[in-house]
Amino acid sequence: MATMSSTTYRTSDLYVAAWLLANAFHLEDVDYADRRRCAFIFHDGADRPQLVREFLQGSATGNVADFVYYLRKAKRLLYSCEQ
């Protein structure tokens, strides 16, 4: 699930969140209101739609080590809502 306002982009997709972090998007907050499905809230940018589309289509390119680092970071944030 992903939603957007004029200045933020919200996603509950762990991998999309990690990809955005790896591409220097600023994580504004993590919404833990729904204990079953946390949401990552990013400051939105003009290139975000293309980055997400390329990632979901499997055509994204980037630094794999950065992606893995941010995936681990996003997982830590996600698991902290389960406590």
C-alpha positions as CSV (number, residue, x, y, z in Angstrom):
1,M,0.0,0.0,0.0
2,A,1.4,3.4,-0.9
3,T,-0.2,6.8,-0.7
4,M,0.9,10.3,-1.3
5,S,0.1,13.8,-0.2
6,S,1.6,17.0,-1.7
7,T,4.8,16.7,0.3
8,T,5.0,13.2,1.6
9,Y,4.9,9.7,0.3
10,R,3.7,6.8,2.5
11,T,4.4,3.1,1.9
12,S,4.0,0.0,3.9
13,D,6.3,-1.9,1.4
14,L,9.5,-2.7,3.2
15,Y,11.5,-3.1,0.0
16,V,10.3,0.1,-1.6
17,A,11.1,1.9,1.7
18,A,14.6,0.5,1.6
19,W,15.0,1.5,-2.0
20,L,14.0,5.0,-1.3
21,L,16.4,5.2,1.7
22,A,19.2,3.9,-0.5
23,N,18.4,6.7,-3.0
24,A,18.7,9.4,-0.3
25,F,15.0,10.0,0.3
26,H,14.4,11.5,3.8
27,L,12.4,9.3,6.1
28,E,10.2,11.7,8.0
29,D,8.4,9.2,10.3
30,V,7.2,5.6,10.7
31,D,3.5,5.3,11.5
32,Y,2.9,2.5,14.0
33,A,-0.8,3.2,14.4
34,D,-1.8,-0.1,12.8
35,R,0.2,-2.7,14.7
36,R,-0.3,-5.2,11.8
37,R,1.0,-2.8,9.1
38,C,3.5,0.0,9.8
39,A,4.0,2.7,7.2
40,F,7.1,4.5,6.2
41,I,6.5,8.2,5.5
42,F,9.0,10.0,3.3
43,H,9.5,13.5,2.1
44,D,8.4,13.2,-1.5
45,G,10.5,14.2,-4.5
46,A,10.0,14.7,-8.2
47,D,12.0,11.6,-9.1
48,R,10.2,9.3,-6.6
49,P,7.5,7.9,-9.0
50,Q,10.2,6.9,-11.5
51,L,12.4,5.3,-8.8
52,V,9.5,3.3,-7.4
53,R,8.3,2.2,-10.9
54,E,11.8,1.1,-12.0
55,F,12.2,-0.8,-8.7
56,L,8.8,-2.6,-9.0
57,Q,9.5,-3.4,-12.7
58,G,12.9,-4.8,-11.9
59,S,14.8,-2.3,-14.0
60,A,16.3,-0.3,-11.2
61,T,20.0,0.2,-11.0
62,G,22.0,1.2,-7.9
63,N,24.4,0.2,-5.2
64,V,23.4,-3.2,-3.9
65,A,25.4,-2.8,-0.7
66,D,23.5,0.4,0.1
67,F,20.2,-1.3,-0.6
68,V,21.1,-4.2,1.8
69,Y,22.2,-1.7,4.5
70,Y,19.0,0.3,4.2
71,L,16.9,-2.9,4.1
72,R,18.3,-4.0,7.4
73,K,17.7,-0.5,8.8
74,A,14.1,-0.5,7.6
75,K,13.5,-4.0,9.1
76,R,14.8,-2.7,12.5
77,L,12.3,0.2,12.3
78,L,9.5,-2.2,11.2
79,Y,10.2,-4.7,14.0
80,S,10.2,-2.0,16.6
81,C,6.5,-1.5,16.0
82,E,5.8,-5.1,17.0
83,Q,6.9,-4.6,20.6
